[in-house]
Amino acid sequence: MEKCVQLIPYKLVEQLGVANEIPKGVEIIQAPEVWEQTKGKGITVAVLDTGIDTKHPDLHDRIIEGKNFTDDDKGNPDIFEDYNGHGTHVAGTIAASLNNTGVTGIAPEANLLILKVLNKRGSGKYEWIIKAIQYAIDKKVDIISMSLGGPQDVRDLHDVIKLAVENKILVVCAAGNEGDGDEGTDEFGYPGCYNEVISVGAVDLERNSSPFTNSNNQVDLVAPGEKILSCYLNGTYATLSGTSMATPHVSGALALIKQIANTEYERELTEPELYAQLIKRTVPLGNSPKLEGNGFVYLTIQEHVKKVFDGESFRTLMEI
């Protein structure tokens, strides 16, 4: 049997015809607080998923290019339409436009390169993903976002991810939804548990660890992943749950962080340096590192100060 990658399982909570708000997940990681500095303009995020609703009013202005690597539409590379909904939702969390209607993404002026690697059934071949990552490298994107996974450790996939990182590309992946709520047991999925990727676990909107989120020693940080409102098919909106929804919060956050950091340091930072800038903007939630890694992404953390959540208040600790 041919090895395949699947959408990481997710839950459709609610579908809406209209929306007009900044989603709570966008707010609680403090994205609006940094929009005066940057909204991600000039940063390109490659979204490897089920495609995108190309006519969605919150997304069509963000798409700079797309390519289909799947067997949908008879393999036509120029048709990267989403027939599943997952890819559109992920893209909306990353970069839905700030247009006073619908929803707004973390980096509402970032560019989206849509690389369709999963078909309408949410299934994809490893070769599709490998080719898409190489395409993203050739296009010199800034960030690759993948809310997908499988049980196999495929060497060619790992190698092309290493190549992306060598080319200063941040690779962000969902940790997976096979968690059992027990931090003492490990659940592994690929590419999420490769050391070279930024592995994202999920918390709810009250910052409690999600019972489904994978726990392992490769989890880097957590982000909102339950009841996440974003774009959906046919110009609509939906609320979904899963580490698939947490991942684009970090991808969008990195679009903002990269632009801020490059401006502050007056040069283009390396991938490890940008990773350090991301981790500096996390706060611990008190869970096992196997569940939350370095903590919850929080964009307004200052360089030498960490804030620790204590209910709805904060305690401030100086870093040593």
N, C-alpha and C positions, 0 to 999 in steps of 0.2 A: 504493500500500500504506500502511495506517495505521501511524504510528510507535508503537512500543511500548517499554516499559522491561522489562528482564529481571532476574531474579536474577543477581547476579554469580556466575559459575561457582564451584563449591566442590566439595570432595572428601569423600565419606563414608568415613571411615577404618574405623570400627567401630561396631556397634550393640550396646547392652548392655541386659539386662532390668532390672538393679538397679545401684545405685551408692551409695556412702556415703563422700564425701570432699569436701574443699574443692579444686576443680580447681587444677592447678598455675598456670594463667594468672592466676587470682584471687590466688594467693599471691605470684607474682613481681612483680606491680605493687604489692605491699604493702597491699592492701585490708584484710586482717585487722588490720593494725597501727593502722588508724584507726577501727576499729569501736567502740572505747571512746568516741570523740568523736561519731561518727555512723554510722548504718547507712542513711542516706538517707531517714529518715521524713519525710513531708510533701512530698517532691520527686516530681514526676510526669514520667515519661518516655513520650513517644508513640513507639510502635514501628510503623513503616510497613513491612509485610512481608507474609508469606503467612497471617497470622492466628496463632492460638495454640491449643494443646491446653488447652481451658478446664477440663478435669478433672484436669490434671496435679497431683499432690500437692505439688509444689514451687512451683507457680505460681498456683493458683486463688485463694489469699488475697491475691495481689499485684494482681490485675486489678480496676480500679475501673470500667471501662467499655470497650466496644468497638463498632466499626462496620465493616460490610462495604461496600466501594466497588466490588467486583469483580462478575463475572458468575457466580461460584460460587453454588450454592443459589438459582438463578434471580434473583440480585441482591437477595435478602432482606437488608436492611441490619442486621438484628438477629442474623444468624448469621455470626460471624467465626471459625469453627472452622478450624484448620490441617489441610490435607490433603496438605501437602508435607513439613513437618518443619523447614524453614529458619527460619521465624518463631518457632517454639517454642524452637529452639536459641538464637537471638539473645536472646530474652526471658529465658531462663534465665541466660545470662551476665550480663545486666544486673541481675536482681533475684530470682533464685530464693531462696526463704526459707531462713533459717538455722533448720532444724527438726530437726537431729540425724539426718537421713536424706537420701538422695539427694545432690544437689549444692547448692552455695550460690553465689549471684551476688555481683557486686561490691558492690551496694547492696541488701542483703537485706530492707530495710524500705521501699524506694521503691515508689511506685505505678506501675502500668503501664496506659497507655491504648492499647489494641490497635486499630490502624487497618489493616484488611486491604486492601491495594492491589495485591497480586499473587495471581493465582488458583492453582489446584492445579498448573498447569503452570509456575508461576513467571513468568508473563507479566502485564504490566499496561499499561493505557493512561495516557498522560501526564495526561489529564483526571482519572483516578482519584486520582493522586498529588497533583495540584494541589488538588483538593477536600479531600483528607485533610489536607494541610498547613494549609489555611484552617480546617478543623475544629479542628485542634490549636491554632491561634492563638486561635480563639474560646473554646476551653476553658482558655486561659491556662496551657498546660503549661510546664514548665521546659526540657525538652530534647526534641528530635526526633532519632530514630535511624533511619538509612536504609542498609541493606546491599543496595543495588540500583543499577542504572545503565544507561546507554545511550549510544550514540555521538552523539546529537543535542543541540545546544545549543538548548533550547526557551525562548523568551523568557518565556512565561507561567509556566513553572516557576521560572526565575530570579527573576522579579518576586515571586512568592509567598514564595520563600526570603528575599529581601531584607526583605519585610514581616515575616516571622517574627523575623528578627534585630532589626529595629526595635522589635519587641515584647519584647525582652530574652530571646528564646528561643535557646538554643544548638542549632545544627543540625550533626549529626555524620554523615558519609558515608564509605562505603568508597572507597578510592582505586581499586580495581579489580585484576583478576587477569590482565591481558594482558601483564604484564612479561616481558622476555626475559633478565633477569639482567644487562643492560648498562645501567649508569647513564648512559651517553652518549646513549641513545635515550629519547625521551619517549613515553609511552602515556597518552592522555587519555580520560576517561569522565565523563559528566555524571549527576548533579549534583556528583560528587566533586571536580571541578576548578574549581568556582566559588570565587572568592576569599572569598565570605561564609561558606562552610561550613568545618567542621573536617574535613580530609581525612586518613584513617587508613590507613597502610600496615601490612604484616605482617612479623613476625619469628617465628622458631621459639622453642621453650621454652628454648633455650640463647642466645637473643638474637642469632642470626644472621639476616641479611636473607633473607626468603623469595624464592626464585627467581621466583615468579609475581607478586610485588607490583609495581604500576605505579610508574614513576619519572617525575616531572615537578616543576616548580617550585611546585606548589600543595600538595604533601604537607606536612602540618603536624607529624605525629608518627607513631610506630609503636607497636604493641601486639602481644601474643601472638596469632598467627593460624594456627598449625599444631598439629594433634592436640589440639584444644580439646574438652574434655568438657563437655557441658551436657545440658539436657532435650531430649526428643524425643517423637515421637508415641506415643499410647496409654500414657502414664505411664512410658515407657522413657527411655533415655539413649543418647547417641551422641557419637562423637568425629569432628569435622569440621575441615577446613582451608580457609582462604581469607581474604581481607581482610574478607569478611563476618563472620568470627569475631573479627577484631581490633577492628572498629568498636564492638561492644557493650561491650568492655572500657573504651573511652574514654567511652562514654555513661554507663556505671555509675560510672566514676571521677568524672565531672563532677557526678553526683548527690551524691556525698560532698563534693567540693570546694565546690560551691555552698552547701551547708549550713554547712560550716566557715567559709567566707569571709564569708557574711552575718552569722554570729555574731561573728566577730572584728571586723568593721568596723561592726557594729550598724546596718546598712542593707542594702537590696537592691542588689547590684552590677549594673552594666550588662553587656551581652554582651561588649564588648571587655575590660572589667575581669575578667570570669570567664575569658575566653580567656587573659589574661595570667597568671591564677592557675594555669591548666592548664599553660601552657608553662613556668612556674617549676618545675613538678613533672615535668620531663623530664631525662633524662641522655643525652649524646651517646654513640653506639656506634662512631663512627669511620668511618661510611659517608658517601657523598655526601649532601648535603642533599636532592637530588632523590629519594633512596631513603628517608631517615629524617626529613626535615624538621628539627625541633628536637631529635629524639631519642626515647627510649623513655619512656613514661609510668611514673612512679615516685612514688607518693603521699607518701612520707615525706621527700622532699627539703626541707631547711630553707630559709628565705627568702633567706639570703645565701650559701648553700653549694650547690655542684654536686658530684655524685659521678660519676666516670667509671669505667665498667666496665673492668676489666683481668683477664680470665679470671673467676675466682670471687672476686677481691678487688676493693677499691675504692681509687682515689686521690682525694683530696679537694682541690678547687681553690676558692679564694675568688673570687667574682664581683667584677669591678671595677665 
